[in-house]
Amino acid sequence: MKVKITKPDSTLYEGEARLLQLPGTDGSFEIMNSHAPIISALKQGTIRMIVEEGQEKTFDIRGGVVKAQRNEVSLLVQ
């Protein structure tokens, strides 16, 4: 799936990923390929991402929002 993680002043990541683990305000959750459409608030925590090559990337955030639909995931974080 296509993933784009942006801050108000920069892009942290743009590319493909197999799995995203996100710190939702009601608890952690995962997004994988073909996930149902979702919009959710994020709390302070760590985004864990498994990219296509099987490598893990992490990003510490202070909060934000995520929108996923049709294998495209957009995150706006602080």
N, CA, C and O atoms as a Tinker XYZ file with bonds, in Angstrom:
   312  protein
     1  N      0.838000   -1.170000    0.000000    73     2
     2  CA     0.000000    0.000000    0.000000    64     1     3
     3  C      0.889000    1.240000    0.000000    63     2     4     5
     4  O      2.035000    1.201000    0.448000    81     3
     5  N      0.341000    2.336000   -0.508000    73     3     6
     6  CA     1.081000    3.594000   -0.540000    64     5     7
     7  C      0.895000    4.317000    0.784000    63     6     8     9
     8  O     -0.222000    4.422000    1.290000    81     7
     9  N      1.990000    4.813000    1.341000    73     7    10
    10  CA     1.948000    5.507000    2.621000    64     9    11
    11  C      2.645000    6.854000    2.480000    63    10    12    13
    12  O      3.720000    6.955000    1.888000    81    11
    13  N      2.013000    7.889000    3.036000    73    11    14
    14  CA     2.634000    9.203000    3.084000    64    13    15
    15  C      2.461000    9.745000    4.494000    63    14    16    17
    16  O      1.338000    9.896000    4.975000    81    15
    17  N      3.584000   10.038000    5.158000    73    15    18
    18  CA     3.580000   10.590000    6.501000    64    17    19
    19  C      4.144000   11.998000    6.405000    63    18    20    21
    20  O      5.295000   12.194000    6.013000    81    19
    21  N      3.316000   12.984000    6.769000    73    19    22
    22  CA     3.751000   14.371000    6.670000    64    21    23
    23  C      3.584000   15.104000    7.997000    63    22    24    25
    24  O      2.699000   14.804000    8.799000    81    23
    25  N      4.466000   16.073000    8.192000    73    23    26
    26  CA     4.370000   17.041000    9.285000    64    25    27
    27  C      3.970000   18.360000    8.622000    63    26    28    29
    28  O      4.040000   18.471000    7.398000    81    27
    29  N      3.556000   19.352000    9.395000    73    27    30
    30  CA     3.175000   20.623000    8.775000    64    29    31
    31  C      4.269000   21.239000    7.899000    63    30    32    33
    32  O      3.967000   21.962000    6.950000    81    31
    33  N      5.529000   20.960000    8.211000    73    31    34
    34  CA     6.624000   21.594000    7.471000    64    33    35
    35  C      7.485000   20.648000    6.639000    63    34    36    37
    36  O      8.428000   21.099000    5.988000    81    35
    37  N      7.184000   19.331000    6.643000    73    35    38
    38  CA     8.038000   18.401000    5.894000    64    37    39
    39  C      7.339000   17.056000    5.690000    63    38    40    41
    40  O      6.322000   16.762000    6.318000    81    39
    41  N      7.910000   16.256000    4.802000    73    39    42
    42  CA     7.450000   14.887000    4.579000    64    41    43
    43  C      8.432000   13.945000    5.267000    63    42    44    45
    44  O      9.630000   13.986000    4.989000    81    43
    45  N      7.930000   13.093000    6.167000    73    43    46
    46  CA     8.780000   12.131000    6.873000    64    45    47
    47  C      9.014000   10.874000    6.058000    63    46    48    49
    48  O     10.108000   10.309000    6.075000    81    47
    49  N      7.972000   10.430000    5.334000    73    47    50
    50  CA     8.094000    9.189000    4.556000    64    49    51
    51  C      7.068000    9.209000    3.429000    63    50    52    53
    52  O      5.936000    9.656000    3.614000    81    51
    53  N      7.470000    8.726000    2.274000    73    51    54
    54  CA     6.548000    8.519000    1.164000    64    53    55
    55  C      7.027000    7.298000    0.403000    63    54    56    57
    56  O      8.130000    7.291000   -0.145000    81    55
    57  N      6.190000    6.257000    0.369000    73    55    58
    58  CA     6.582000    5.022000   -0.304000    64    57    59
    59  C      5.616000    3.898000    0.012000    63    58    60    61
    60  O      4.499000    4.125000    0.478000    81    59
    61  N      6.065000    2.691000   -0.249000    73    59    62
    62  CA     5.246000    1.495000   -0.043000    64    61    63
    63  C      5.489000    0.902000    1.340000    63    62    64    65
    64  O      6.575000    1.035000    1.902000    81    63
    65  N      4.470000    0.250000    1.876000    73    63    66
    66  CA     4.587000   -0.443000    3.156000    64    65    67
    67  C      3.647000   -1.641000    3.164000    63    66    68    69
    68  O      2.643000   -1.664000    2.452000    81    67
    69  N      3.988000   -2.637000    3.979000    73    67    70
    70  CA     3.133000   -3.817000    4.140000    64    69    71
    71  C      2.252000   -3.719000    5.374000    63    70    72    73
    72  O      1.153000   -4.274000    5.405000    81    71
    73  N      2.739000   -3.006000    6.401000    73    71    74
    74  CA     2.037000   -2.959000    7.681000    64    73    75
    75  C      2.329000   -1.648000    8.389000    63    74    76    77
    76  O      3.461000   -1.166000    8.377000    81    75
    77  N      1.307000   -1.074000    9.003000    73    75    78
    78  CA     1.459000    0.098000    9.860000    64    77    79
    79  C      0.850000   -0.216000   11.214000    63    78    80    81
    80  O     -0.286000   -0.685000   11.292000    81    79
    81  N      1.594000    0.039000   12.280000    73    79    82
    82  CA     1.042000   -0.033000   13.631000    64    81    83
    83  C      0.992000    1.399000   14.150000    63    82    84    85
    84  O      2.001000    2.103000   14.161000    81    83
    85  N     -0.208000    1.823000   14.584000    73    83    86
    86  CA    -0.434000    3.212000   14.923000    64    85    87
    87  C     -0.964000    3.375000   16.349000    63    86    88    89
    88  O     -1.714000    2.527000   16.833000    81    87
    89  N     -0.572000    4.474000   17.028000    73    87    90
    90  CA    -1.060000    4.736000   18.383000    64    89    91
    91  C     -2.379000    5.515000   18.351000    63    90    92    93
    92  O     -2.374000    6.741000   18.459000    81    91
    93  N     -3.492000    4.823000   18.206000    73    91    94
    94  CA    -4.794000    5.474000   18.175000    64    93    95
    95  C     -5.199000    5.995000   19.540000    63    94    96    97
    96  O     -4.701000    5.519000   20.560000    81    95
    97  N     -6.091000    6.961000   19.568000    73    95    98
    98  CA    -6.528000    7.532000   20.842000    64    97    99
    99  C     -7.289000    6.515000   21.689000    63    98   100   101
   100  O     -7.331000    6.650000   22.912000    81    99
   101  N     -7.890000    5.502000   21.068000    73    99   102
   102  CA    -8.598000    4.443000   21.799000    64   101   103
   103  C     -7.786000    3.165000   21.892000    63   102   104   105
   104  O     -8.318000    2.121000   22.270000    81   103
   105  N     -6.500000    3.230000   21.554000    73   103   106
   106  CA    -5.625000    2.061000   21.598000    64   105   107
   107  C     -4.906000    1.866000   20.280000    63   106   108   109
   108  O     -5.297000    2.426000   19.255000    81   107
   109  N     -3.866000    1.079000   20.315000    73   107   110
   110  CA    -3.069000    0.822000   19.106000    64   109   111
   111  C     -3.866000   -0.023000   18.111000    63   110   112   113
   112  O     -4.692000   -0.850000   18.497000    81   111
   113  N     -3.599000    0.204000   16.821000    73   111   114
   114  CA    -4.231000   -0.593000   15.782000    64   113   115
   115  C     -3.302000   -0.710000   14.589000    63   114   116   117
   116  O     -2.324000    0.029000   14.472000    81   115
   117  N     -3.618000   -1.655000   13.697000    73   115   118
   118  CA    -2.792000   -1.911000   12.519000    64   117   119
   119  C     -3.589000   -1.671000   11.245000    63   118   120   121
   120  O     -4.807000   -1.841000   11.206000    81   119
   121  N     -2.869000   -1.272000   10.210000    73   119   122
   122  CA    -3.433000   -1.140000    8.870000    64   121   123
   123  C     -2.567000   -1.972000    7.939000    63   122   124   125
   124  O     -1.342000   -1.850000    7.926000    81   123
   125  N     -3.233000   -2.827000    7.154000    73   123   126
   126  CA    -2.549000   -3.650000    6.157000    64   125   127
   127  C     -3.225000   -3.424000    4.804000    63   126   128   129
   128  O     -4.202000   -2.679000    4.713000    81   127
   129  N     -2.706000   -4.066000    3.755000    73   127   130
   130  CA    -3.318000   -3.969000    2.427000    64   129   131
   131  C     -4.796000   -4.314000    2.493000    63   130   132   133
   132  O     -5.204000   -5.194000    3.251000    81   131
   133  N     -5.587000   -3.623000    1.704000    73   131   134
   134  CA    -7.021000   -3.846000    1.576000    64   133   135
   135  C     -7.792000   -3.593000    2.863000    63   134   136   137
   136  O     -8.869000   -4.157000    3.057000    81   135
   137  N     -7.262000   -2.759000    3.739000    73   135   138
   138  CA    -7.959000   -2.400000    4.976000    64   137   139
   139  C     -9.219000   -1.616000    4.631000    63   138   140   141
   140  O     -9.243000   -0.879000    3.645000    81   139
   141  N    -10.255000   -1.770000    5.429000    73   139   142
   142  CA   -11.481000   -0.990000    5.243000    64   141   143
   143  C    -11.150000    0.497000    5.397000    63   142   144   145
   144  O    -10.233000    0.847000    6.140000    81   143
   145  N    -11.878000    1.367000    4.712000    73   143   146
   146  CA   -11.630000    2.803000    4.860000    64   145   147
   147  C    -11.743000    3.221000    6.324000    63   146   148   149
   148  O    -12.613000    2.747000    7.055000    81   147
   149  N    -10.845000    4.121000    6.740000    73   147   150
   150  CA   -10.820000    4.559000    8.131000    64   149   151
   151  C    -10.248000    5.969000    8.217000    63   150   152   153
   152  O     -9.355000    6.344000    7.456000    81   151
   153  N    -10.774000    6.730000    9.148000    73   151   154
   154  CA   -10.194000    8.007000    9.563000    64   153   155
   155  C    -10.117000    7.938000   11.077000    63   154   156   157
   156  O    -11.108000    7.613000   11.731000    81   155
   157  N     -8.950000    8.239000   11.647000    73   155   158
   158  CA    -8.789000    8.109000   13.090000    64   157   159
   159  C     -7.804000    9.145000   13.619000    63   158   160   161
   160  O     -6.882000    9.564000   12.919000    81   159
   161  N     -8.016000    9.547000   14.865000    73   159   162
   162  CA    -7.072000   10.423000   15.561000    64   161   163
   163  C     -5.956000    9.572000   16.157000    63   162   164   165
   164  O     -6.170000    8.424000   16.545000    81   163
   165  N     -4.772000   10.152000   16.219000    73   163   166
   166  CA    -3.612000    9.477000   16.791000    64   165   167
   167  C     -3.132000   10.236000   18.013000    63   166   168   169
   168  O     -3.198000   11.464000   18.054000    81   167
   169  N     -2.645000    9.499000   19.015000    73   167   170
   170  CA    -2.089000   10.128000   20.210000    64   169   171
   171  C     -0.571000   10.039000   20.167000    63   170   172   173
   172  O     -0.001000    9.468000   19.237000    81   171
   173  N      0.065000   10.593000   21.154000    73   171   174
   174  CA     1.522000   10.531000   21.239000    64   173   175
   175  C      1.958000    9.078000   21.331000    63   174   176   177
   176  O      1.374000    8.285000   22.070000    81   175
   177  N      2.988000    8.741000   20.572000    73   175   178
   178  CA     3.490000    7.373000   20.565000    64   177   179
   179  C      4.412000    7.151000   19.386000    63   178   180   181
   180  O      5.029000    8.084000   18.872000    81   179
   181  N      4.495000    5.903000   18.968000    73   179   182
   182  CA     5.404000    5.516000   17.885000    64   181   183
   183  C      4.637000    4.849000   16.755000    63   182   184   185
   184  O      3.839000    3.940000   16.983000    81   183
   185  N      4.888000    5.310000   15.531000    73   183   186
   186  CA     4.394000    4.636000   14.334000    64   185   187
   187  C      5.439000    3.586000   13.979000    63   186   188   189
   188  O      6.620000    3.901000   13.828000    81   187
   189  N      5.004000    2.346000   13.846000    73   187   190
   190  CA     5.895000    1.255000   13.429000    64   189   191
   191  C      5.424000    0.820000   12.053000    63   190   192   193
   192  O      4.241000    0.549000   11.848000    81   191
   193  N      6.357000    0.754000   11.113000    73   191   194
   194  CA     6.022000    0.431000    9.740000    64   193   195
   195  C      6.952000   -0.655000    9.222000    63   194   196   197
   196  O      8.165000   -0.598000    9.422000    81   195
   197  N      6.366000   -1.652000    8.551000    73   195   198
   198  CA     7.150000   -2.670000    7.853000    64   197   199
   199  C      7.066000   -2.336000    6.371000    63   198   200   201
   200  O      5.986000   -2.348000    5.781000    81   199
   201  N      8.216000   -2.037000    5.776000    73   199   202
   202  CA     8.245000   -1.665000    4.360000    64   201   203
   203  C      8.357000   -2.919000    3.508000    63   202   204   205
   204  O      8.556000   -4.017000    4.028000    81   203
   205  N      8.231000   -2.753000    2.211000    73   203   206
   206  CA     8.189000   -3.878000    1.279000    64   205   207
   207  C      9.393000   -4.812000    1.388000    63   206   208   209
   208  O      9.264000   -6.016000    1.166000    81   207
   209  N     10.545000   -4.275000    1.723000    73   207   210
   210  CA    11.749000   -5.109000    1.816000    64   209   211
   211  C     11.808000   -5.880000    3.122000    63   210   212   213
   212  O     12.761000   -6.624000    3.352000    81   211
   213  N     10.805000   -5.719000    3.988000    73   211   214
   214  CA    10.775000   -6.404000    5.268000    64   213   215
   215  C     11.474000   -5.640000    6.382000    63   214   216   217
   216  O     11.515000   -6.109000    7.520000    81   215
   217  N     12.023000   -4.472000    6.072000    73   215   218
   218  CA    12.689000   -3.658000    7.082000    64   217   219
   219  C     11.657000   -2.908000    7.907000    63   218   220   221
   220  O     10.552000   -2.629000    7.441000    81   219
   221  N     12.036000   -2.585000    9.145000    73   219   222
   222  CA    11.154000   -1.841000   10.027000    64   221   223
   223  C     11.615000   -0.394000   10.123000    63   222   224   225
   224  O     12.806000   -0.109000   10.246000    81   223
   225  N     10.642000    0.514000   10.063000    73   223   226
   226  CA    10.915000    1.938000   10.267000    64   225   227
   227  C      9.999000    2.410000   11.393000    63   226   228   229
   228  O      8.859000    1.960000   11.506000    81   227
   229  N     10.507000    3.318000   12.221000    73   227   230
   230  CA     9.680000    3.870000   13.297000    64   229   231
   231  C      9.760000    5.393000   13.274000    63   230   232   233
   232  O     10.766000    5.981000   12.878000    81   231
   233  N      8.666000    6.008000   13.712000    73   231   234
   234  CA     8.576000    7.458000   13.801000    64   233   235
   235  C      7.872000    7.804000   15.107000    63   234   236   237
   236  O      6.754000    7.344000   15.339000    81   235
   237  N      8.495000    8.595000   15.954000    73   235   238
   238  CA     7.868000    9.064000   17.186000    64   237   239
   239  C      7.039000   10.297000   16.859000    63   238   240   241
   240  O      7.514000   11.219000   16.195000    81   239
   241  N      5.791000   10.306000   17.332000    73   239   242
   242  CA     4.892000   11.421000   17.049000    64   241   243
   243  C      4.271000   11.947000   18.343000    63   242   244   245
   244  O      4.245000   11.258000   19.363000    81   243
   245  N      3.777000   13.171000   18.279000    73   243   246
   246  CA     3.073000   13.775000   19.416000    64   245   247
   247  C      1.561000   13.718000   19.237000    63   246   248   249
   248  O      0.820000   14.099000   20.144000    81   247
   249  N      1.092000   13.252000   18.091000    73   247   250
   250  CA    -0.331000   13.141000   17.780000    64   249   251
   251  C     -0.545000   13.369000   16.303000    63   250   252   253
   252  O      0.399000   13.656000   15.567000    81   251
   253  N     -1.803000   13.239000   15.861000    73   251   254
   254  CA    -2.102000   13.467000   14.457000    64   253   255
   255  C     -3.377000   12.775000   14.030000    63   254   256   257
   256  O     -4.206000   12.400000   14.859000    81   255
   257  N     -3.528000   12.608000   12.714000    73   255   258
   258  CA    -4.682000   11.925000   12.135000    64   257   259
   259  C     -4.207000   11.006000   11.017000    63   258   260   261
   260  O     -3.169000   11.237000   10.398000    81   259
   261  N     -5.000000    9.950000   10.771000    73   259   262
   262  CA    -4.703000    9.023000    9.683000    64   261   263
   263  C     -5.977000    8.817000    8.871000    63   262   264   265
   264  O     -7.081000    8.766000    9.412000    81   263
   265  N     -5.793000    8.701000    7.553000    73   263   266
   266  CA    -6.891000    8.395000    6.641000    64   265   267
   267  C     -6.405000    7.289000    5.716000    63   266   268   269
   268  O     -5.346000    7.404000    5.100000    81   267
   269  N     -7.189000    6.211000    5.621000    73   267   270
   270  CA    -6.819000    5.094000    4.747000    64   269   271
   271  C     -8.012000    4.730000    3.879000    63   270   272   273
   272  O     -9.135000    4.585000    4.363000    81   271
   273  N     -7.746000    4.584000    2.586000    73   271   274
   274  CA    -8.772000    4.101000    1.653000    64   273   275
   275  C     -8.085000    3.658000    0.370000    63   274   276   277
   276  O     -7.104000    4.263000   -0.062000    81   275
   277  N     -8.606000    2.604000   -0.231000    73   275   278
   278  CA    -8.097000    2.068000   -1.504000    64   277   279
   279  C     -6.577000    1.890000   -1.512000    63   278   280   281
   280  O     -5.908000    2.282000   -2.468000    81   279
   281  N     -6.036000    1.300000   -0.446000    73   279   282
   282  CA    -4.597000    1.020000   -0.325000    64   281   283
   283  C     -3.725000    2.273000   -0.385000    63   282   284   285
   284  O     -2.563000    2.212000   -0.787000    81   283
   285  N     -4.295000    3.405000    0.017000    73   283   286
   286  CA    -3.534000    4.639000    0.167000    64   285   287
   287  C     -3.744000    5.156000    1.591000    63   286   288   289
   288  O     -4.879000    5.363000    2.022000    81   287
   289  N     -2.652000    5.361000    2.311000    73   287   290
   290  CA    -2.719000    5.809000    3.704000    64   289   291
   291  C     -1.998000    7.138000    3.817000    63   290   292   293
   292  O     -0.837000    7.267000    3.428000    81   291
   293  N     -2.710000    8.135000    4.361000    73   291   294
   294  CA    -2.128000    9.461000    4.584000    64   293   295
   295  C     -2.140000    9.753000    6.075000    63   294   296   297
   296  O     -3.167000    9.596000    6.735000    81   295
   297  N     -1.006000   10.175000    6.602000    73   295   298
   298  CA    -0.900000   10.555000    8.003000    64   297   299
   299  C     -0.387000   11.976000    8.079000    63   298   300   301
   300  O      0.598000   12.328000    7.430000    81   299
   301  N     -1.066000   12.798000    8.883000    73   299   302
   302  CA    -0.603000   14.141000    9.198000    64   301   303
   303  C     -0.298000   14.118000   10.677000    63   302   304   305
   304  O     -1.195000   13.932000   11.500000    81   303
   305  N      0.973000   14.309000   11.021000    73   303   306
   306  CA     1.409000   14.140000   12.410000    64   305   307
   307  C      2.164000   15.372000   12.900000    63   306   308   309
   308  O      2.567000   16.240000   12.125000    81   307
   309  N      2.339000   15.408000   14.226000    73   307   310
   310  CA     3.124000   16.471000   14.862000    64   309   311
   311  C      4.387000   15.867000   15.423000    63   310   312
   312  O      5.205000   16.579000   16.006000    81   311
